[in-house]
Amino acid sequence: MKRNLLITLSLIALFAVCAICAVTLLRSITAWSGKVVRTSGQLSTKCIPIPDFEAIHASRAVKVVLAEEAPQICIEADDKLLEWVIVESDDGELEISIDPKIKSIKQMNVTVTVPVGNREIRSLRASSAARIEGDITLQSPELKIDASSSARIRASVQSGSCSAEASCNAHIDLTATGTECRFNASSAARITAAIEAESCEASVSSASKIRLSGSAERFTAQAGSAGKIDAEKLATTRASVHASSGSGINVTCSGELRAEASSGSSIRYGGDCRLEATKSSGGSIRKN
């Protein structure tokens, strides 16, 4: 009975989170004051010089493609919209968006190809349904990735330290190699990552999900409020996981596993590991 109540409360929280995210996205996309652009359906291309930058921020539903080295940034958009696309560097961050004078756009279709090549990128940010994607591998001592408000980021990273945060129905799809990786998902967001790292940390809340594969010597996970962490395909030697409030964690460990489950949550584990388990308030811990 208590577990059912916790699950019901988690579902109520999920609906509330989704409503908040929807309102946030709607405001960010439709609440702009100014001109309405009615597109013609004819695509045009404009290329501009590449400014100095070490970070990228995409917003307002634009699509950014990360490419190999090239002499210019190329913008492809409807010929009625092209002049309103903003690509400019502000304190080292390349801002890619639509001019704030534009109130709304009919049939949004903007693609900006950004040559990255061997440039060290320290940050990728996407918000308000924007997309950042690329088939090249970014190399940087430290890289932060952030997606919010239904944005999408797909990237490949080789970095000493890599962190990814997704919120409000955003999605991050990542391939990462490095010393440490940190992942945080909230408000119905999703993170999917294939990693090779010495250590990995993952945390989820508010019905968000993280799915991990690859390997990490050390793994730490925390899940709450109906969040889910699927690390069954992540090979780890030492792991410490904590689940609460109707959440769930699936982990594979070959050495030592410390697991704590409470308040209707569940932990499933695989591998020939030594288990130290703590259960309370309807929490469940069992081997797959």
C-alpha positions as CSV (number, residue, x, y, z in Angstrom):
1,M,0.0,0.0,0.0
2,K,2.8,2.4,1.0
3,R,4.7,1.6,-2.2
4,N,1.6,2.2,-4.4
5,L,1.2,5.5,-2.7
6,L,4.8,6.5,-3.4
7,I,4.4,5.5,-7.1
8,T,1.2,7.5,-7.3
9,L,2.9,10.5,-5.8
10,S,5.9,10.1,-8.2
11,L,3.5,10.0,-11.2
12,I,1.8,13.2,-10.0
13,A,5.3,14.8,-9.7
14,L,6.0,13.6,-13.3
15,F,2.9,15.3,-14.7
16,A,3.7,18.5,-12.8
17,V,7.3,18.5,-14.1
18,C,6.1,17.9,-17.7
19,A,3.6,20.7,-17.4
20,I,6.3,23.1,-16.1
21,C,8.7,22.1,-18.9
22,A,6.0,22.6,-21.5
23,V,5.2,26.0,-20.2
24,T,8.9,26.9,-20.1
25,L,9.4,25.8,-23.7
26,L,6.3,27.5,-24.9
27,R,7.3,30.8,-23.3
28,S,10.9,30.6,-24.7
29,I,9.6,29.9,-28.3
30,T,6.4,31.9,-28.6
31,A,6.7,34.8,-26.1
32,W,9.1,36.8,-28.2
33,S,7.8,40.2,-29.2
34,G,8.2,41.6,-32.7
35,K,8.1,40.5,-36.2
36,V,6.3,37.4,-37.6
37,V,8.3,35.6,-40.4
38,R,6.3,33.7,-43.0
39,T,8.7,31.4,-44.8
40,S,8.7,30.8,-48.6
41,G,9.9,27.3,-48.6
42,Q,13.0,28.3,-50.6
43,L,16.3,27.5,-48.9
44,S,19.3,29.8,-49.2
45,T,22.9,29.6,-47.9
46,K,25.2,32.2,-46.5
47,C,28.8,31.7,-45.3
48,I,30.5,33.9,-42.8
49,P,34.0,34.2,-41.3
50,I,34.8,32.0,-38.2
51,P,35.2,34.1,-35.0
52,D,37.3,33.0,-32.1
53,F,35.3,30.7,-29.8
54,E,35.7,27.8,-27.4
55,A,32.0,27.2,-26.5
56,I,28.8,26.9,-28.4
57,H,25.2,27.8,-27.4
58,A,22.3,27.0,-29.7
59,S,18.7,28.1,-29.0
60,R,15.3,28.7,-30.6
61,A,15.0,25.5,-32.5
62,V,18.1,26.0,-34.7
63,K,20.2,23.0,-35.8
64,V,23.9,23.1,-35.4
65,V,26.2,20.6,-37.2
66,L,29.7,20.2,-35.9
67,A,32.1,19.6,-38.8
68,E,35.7,19.1,-39.7
69,E,38.0,22.1,-40.4
70,A,36.7,24.5,-43.1
71,P,37.3,28.2,-43.9
72,Q,33.8,29.5,-43.0
73,I,30.6,28.9,-41.0
74,C,27.7,28.1,-43.4
75,I,24.1,29.0,-42.6
76,E,21.2,27.3,-44.5
77,A,17.7,28.7,-44.0
78,D,14.6,29.8,-45.7
79,D,15.4,32.9,-47.8
80,K,12.9,34.9,-45.7
81,L,14.5,33.9,-42.5
82,L,18.2,33.9,-43.4
83,E,18.8,37.5,-42.5
84,W,17.4,36.9,-39.0
85,V,19.8,34.1,-38.1
86,I,22.3,35.2,-35.5
87,V,25.8,33.7,-35.3
88,E,28.2,35.7,-33.2
89,S,30.8,35.2,-30.6
90,D,30.3,36.6,-27.1
91,D,33.2,36.3,-24.6
92,G,34.4,33.1,-26.3
93,E,30.9,31.5,-26.7
94,L,29.5,31.1,-30.2
95,E,25.8,32.2,-29.9
96,I,23.6,30.6,-32.6
97,S,19.9,31.6,-32.6
98,I,17.2,33.7,-34.2
99,D,17.1,37.5,-33.8
100,P,15.0,38.4,-30.7
101,K,13.0,40.8,-32.8
102,I,11.3,37.8,-34.4
103,K,8.0,36.8,-32.6
104,S,7.2,33.6,-34.4
105,I,8.2,31.6,-37.5
106,K,6.2,29.5,-39.8
107,Q,8.0,26.2,-40.7
108,M,11.3,26.7,-38.9
109,N,14.2,25.2,-40.8
110,V,17.7,26.6,-39.9
111,T,20.9,24.6,-40.1
112,V,24.3,26.1,-39.2
113,T,27.4,24.1,-40.0
114,V,30.3,25.0,-37.6
115,P,33.8,23.9,-38.4
116,V,35.5,22.7,-35.2
117,G,38.4,20.6,-36.5
118,N,41.1,20.5,-33.8
119,R,39.7,23.4,-31.8
120,E,39.3,22.7,-28.0
121,I,35.7,23.1,-27.0
122,R,35.0,23.6,-23.3
123,S,31.2,23.8,-23.5
124,L,28.1,22.8,-25.6
125,R,24.8,24.2,-24.7
126,A,21.4,23.8,-26.4
127,S,18.0,25.2,-25.2
128,S,14.5,25.9,-26.5
129,A,14.3,22.9,-28.9
130,A,17.6,23.5,-30.5
131,R,19.9,20.7,-31.7
132,I,23.6,20.2,-31.7
133,E,25.1,17.2,-33.5
134,G,28.2,16.0,-35.1
135,D,30.1,12.9,-36.2
136,I,33.6,14.3,-35.3
137,T,35.3,13.6,-31.9
138,L,35.7,16.7,-29.8
139,Q,39.0,16.9,-27.8
140,S,39.3,19.0,-24.7
141,P,40.8,18.8,-21.2
142,E,37.4,19.6,-19.7
143,L,34.0,19.6,-21.5
144,K,30.6,20.6,-20.1
145,I,27.4,19.6,-22.0
146,D,24.0,21.1,-21.1
147,A,20.6,20.5,-22.8
148,S,17.3,22.0,-21.6
149,S,13.8,22.6,-22.7
150,S,13.4,19.8,-25.3
151,A,16.8,20.5,-26.9
152,R,19.0,17.7,-28.3
153,I,22.8,17.1,-28.3
154,R,24.6,14.3,-30.0
155,A,28.4,14.3,-29.7
156,S,31.6,12.3,-29.4
157,V,34.1,13.4,-26.8
158,Q,37.7,12.7,-25.7
159,S,38.3,14.6,-22.5
160,G,40.0,14.4,-19.2
161,S,36.8,15.4,-17.5
162,C,33.3,15.4,-19.1
163,S,30.0,16.4,-17.6
164,A,26.5,16.3,-19.1
165,E,23.3,17.7,-17.7
166,A,19.9,17.4,-19.3
167,S,16.6,18.9,-18.0
168,C,13.0,19.6,-19.0
169,N,12.5,16.8,-21.6
170,A,15.9,17.4,-23.3
171,H,18.0,14.5,-24.6
172,I,21.8,14.0,-24.7
173,D,23.4,11.1,-26.8
174,L,27.1,10.9,-26.0
175,T,30.2,8.8,-26.7
176,A,32.9,9.7,-24.2
177,T,36.5,8.6,-23.4
178,G,38.3,10.2,-20.4
179,T,39.3,10.0,-16.8
180,E,36.0,10.9,-15.3
181,C,32.4,11.4,-16.5
182,R,29.5,12.9,-14.6
183,F,25.8,12.8,-15.7
184,N,22.8,14.5,-14.3
185,A,19.2,14.2,-15.7
186,S,16.1,15.8,-14.3
187,S,12.5,16.8,-15.2
188,A,11.8,14.0,-17.7
189,A,15.1,14.4,-19.5
190,R,17.2,11.5,-21.0
191,I,20.9,10.8,-21.3
192,T,22.3,7.9,-23.3
193,A,26.1,7.5,-23.1
194,A,28.8,5.0,-24.1
195,I,31.8,5.6,-22.0
196,E,35.4,4.5,-21.3
197,A,36.5,6.1,-18.0
198,E,38.2,5.5,-14.7
199,S,35.2,6.9,-12.8
200,C,31.6,7.7,-13.5
201,E,28.9,9.4,-11.5
202,A,25.2,9.5,-12.5
203,S,22.2,11.1,-10.8
204,V,18.5,11.2,-11.9
205,S,15.3,12.7,-10.6
206,S,11.8,13.6,-11.6
207,A,11.1,10.7,-14.0
208,S,14.3,11.3,-16.0
209,K,16.4,8.4,-17.4
210,I,20.1,7.7,-17.9
211,R,21.3,4.7,-19.9
212,L,25.1,3.8,-19.7
213,S,27.3,1.3,-21.5
214,G,31.0,0.7,-21.7
215,S,33.3,0.5,-18.7
216,A,34.3,2.4,-15.6
217,E,36.5,1.3,-12.7
218,R,34.4,3.2,-10.2
219,F,30.7,3.9,-10.5
220,T,28.4,6.0,-8.2
221,A,24.7,6.4,-8.9
222,Q,21.8,8.2,-7.2
223,A,18.2,8.0,-8.3
224,G,15.1,9.6,-6.8
225,S,11.5,10.7,-7.7
226,A,10.8,7.9,-10.2
227,G,14.1,8.4,-12.1
228,K,15.8,5.4,-13.7
229,I,19.5,4.5,-14.3
230,D,20.2,1.6,-16.5
231,A,23.9,0.7,-16.2
232,E,23.5,-3.0,-16.9
233,K,25.8,-2.7,-19.9
234,L,28.4,-0.6,-18.0
235,A,31.1,-2.9,-16.7
236,T,32.4,-1.7,-13.3
237,T,34.7,-3.0,-10.5
238,R,33.4,-1.0,-7.6
239,A,30.0,0.6,-7.4
240,S,28.0,2.5,-4.8
241,V,24.3,3.1,-5.7
242,H,21.4,4.7,-3.8
243,A,17.7,4.6,-5.0
244,S,14.7,6.3,-3.3
245,S,11.2,7.5,-3.9
246,G,10.0,5.0,-6.5
247,S,13.2,5.1,-8.6
248,G,15.2,2.3,-10.1
249,I,18.9,1.4,-10.8
250,N,20.3,-1.5,-12.7
251,V,24.0,-2.1,-12.4
252,T,26.7,-4.6,-13.2
253,C,29.7,-5.0,-10.9
254,S,32.6,-7.5,-10.6
255,G,34.1,-6.3,-7.3
256,E,32.4,-4.5,-4.5
257,L,28.8,-3.2,-4.6
258,R,27.2,-1.0,-1.9
259,A,23.5,-0.7,-2.5
260,E,20.9,1.2,-0.6
261,A,17.2,1.2,-1.6
262,S,14.4,3.0,0.2
263,S,10.8,4.3,-0.2
264,G,9.5,1.9,-2.9
265,S,12.6,2.0,-5.0
266,S,14.4,-1.0,-6.6
267,I,18.1,-1.9,-7.3
268,R,18.9,-4.8,-9.6
269,Y,22.5,-6.0,-10.0
270,G,24.5,-8.4,-12.1
271,G,28.1,-9.8,-11.9
272,D,30.1,-11.7,-9.3
273,C,30.4,-9.0,-6.7
274,R,30.5,-8.7,-2.9
275,L,27.3,-7.0,-1.9
276,E,26.7,-4.7,1.0
277,A,22.9,-4.0,1.0
278,T,20.7,-1.7,3.0
279,K,16.9,-1.7,2.5
280,S,14.1,0.3,4.1
281,S,10.5,1.5,3.6
282,G,9.7,-1.0,0.8
283,G,13.0,-0.8,-1.0
284,S,14.1,-3.8,-3.0
285,I,17.6,-5.1,-3.9
286,R,18.1,-8.3,-5.8
287,K,20.3,-10.0,-8.4
288,N,19.3,-10.2,-12.0
